[in-house]
Amino acid sequence: QVQLVESGGGLVQPGGSLRLSCAASGSIFSLNAMGWYRQAPGKQREMVAAINSGGITSYADSVKGRFTISRDNAKNTVYLQMNSLKPEDTAVYYCNGFIATPRVTTYWGQGTQVTVSS
């Protein structure tokens, strides 16, 4: 009954920016912790950034200072602003959320491709 839909991925040159969005829909009581993960070809999925219900954020060391996670609770949406992109940021980016319906369950989006290349 709950869906997470990512958007905003694409092809960008090194040094460029992208903004990913993750919209939650369905029978939602509340959004708890939300996060962005990524998975590059041949690698394990890794956490990129997370934000809890109080707005406290955490980031992977590889993206600190370049990426910013934020949320709009009124819109049930989480964002990932990505600046100064590097080729090594190329991956499929997934949204993850702990969502109460009211039972708290973790959900995943379908993923959006981000490619950083000249």
C-alpha positions as CSV (number, residue, x, y, z in Angstrom):
1,Q,0.0,0.0,0.0
2,V,3.0,2.3,0.3
3,Q,5.1,3.3,-2.6
4,L,8.4,5.2,-2.9
5,V,9.0,6.8,-6.3
6,E,12.4,8.3,-7.1
7,S,12.9,10.9,-9.8
8,G,15.6,13.3,-10.9
9,G,18.4,11.0,-12.1
10,G,20.2,11.3,-15.4
11,L,23.5,12.0,-17.1
12,V,25.6,14.9,-15.9
13,Q,29.2,16.0,-16.5
14,P,31.8,15.9,-13.7
15,G,31.4,18.9,-11.4
16,G,27.7,19.2,-12.2
17,S,24.7,18.9,-10.0
18,L,21.5,16.8,-9.7
19,R,18.6,16.8,-7.3
20,L,16.9,13.5,-6.6
21,S,13.4,13.4,-5.2
22,C,11.6,10.5,-3.4
23,A,7.8,10.8,-3.0
24,A,6.0,8.4,-0.6
25,S,2.4,7.6,-1.3
26,G,-0.3,5.3,0.1
27,S,-1.7,4.7,3.5
28,I,0.9,6.6,5.4
29,F,0.6,7.4,9.1
30,S,4.0,9.1,9.3
31,L,7.5,9.0,7.8
32,N,10.3,8.1,10.2
33,A,13.9,7.9,9.2
34,M,14.5,8.2,5.5
35,G,17.6,7.6,3.5
36,W,19.3,7.4,0.1
37,Y,21.5,4.4,-0.9
38,R,23.4,3.7,-4.1
39,Q,24.7,0.7,-5.9
40,A,27.3,0.8,-8.5
41,P,27.9,-2.2,-10.9
42,G,29.8,-5.0,-9.2
43,K,29.6,-3.3,-5.8
44,Q,27.4,-3.7,-2.7
45,R,24.6,-1.2,-2.0
46,E,25.9,1.5,0.4
47,M,24.2,4.2,2.4
48,V,24.7,7.7,1.1
49,A,22.7,9.9,3.4
50,A,20.0,9.6,6.0
51,I,17.7,11.9,7.9
52,N,15.6,11.1,10.9
53,S,12.1,12.5,11.8
54,G,13.7,15.3,13.7
55,G,15.8,16.4,10.8
56,I,19.2,15.1,12.0
57,T,21.3,14.0,9.1
58,S,24.2,11.7,8.5
59,Y,26.4,11.1,5.4
60,A,28.9,8.7,4.0
61,D,32.4,10.1,4.1
62,S,32.6,10.0,0.4
63,V,29.8,12.6,-0.1
64,K,30.2,14.8,2.9
65,G,30.3,18.5,1.9
66,R,28.9,17.7,-1.6
67,F,25.5,16.1,-1.0
68,T,22.6,17.4,1.2
69,I,19.6,15.4,2.3
70,S,16.4,17.1,3.2
71,R,12.7,16.3,3.7
72,D,9.3,18.0,3.3
73,N,7.0,16.2,5.7
74,A,3.9,17.9,4.3
75,K,4.6,16.4,0.9
76,N,6.0,13.1,2.2
77,T,9.0,13.7,0.1
78,V,12.8,13.4,0.7
79,Y,15.4,15.1,-1.5
80,L,19.1,14.5,-2.2
81,Q,20.9,17.6,-3.6
82,M,24.1,16.4,-5.2
83,N,26.8,18.9,-6.1
84,S,30.3,18.6,-7.4
85,L,29.5,15.2,-8.9
86,K,32.3,12.8,-9.7
87,P,32.5,9.8,-12.0
88,E,32.6,7.6,-8.9
89,D,29.2,8.8,-7.9
90,T,27.8,6.9,-10.9
91,A,25.3,4.3,-9.5
92,V,21.6,3.5,-9.2
93,Y,20.3,5.5,-6.3
94,Y,17.6,4.1,-4.1
95,C,15.3,5.7,-1.6
96,N,14.6,3.9,1.7
97,G,12.2,4.8,4.4
98,F,10.9,3.5,7.7
99,I,7.2,4.3,7.3
100,A,4.4,3.9,9.8
101,T,1.0,2.7,8.4
102,P,0.8,2.8,11.6
103,R,3.0,-0.3,11.8
104,V,6.6,0.7,11.0
105,T,8.0,-1.1,8.0
106,T,10.9,-0.4,5.7
107,Y,10.2,0.3,2.1
108,W,12.4,0.7,-1.0
109,G,12.0,2.7,-4.2
110,Q,12.7,1.2,-7.6
111,G,15.9,3.2,-8.1
112,T,17.0,6.0,-10.4
113,Q,20.2,6.0,-12.5
114,V,22.8,8.7,-12.0
115,T,25.6,8.7,-14.5
116,V,28.5,11.2,-14.2
117,S,30.6,11.3,-17.3
118,S,32.1,13.7,-19.8
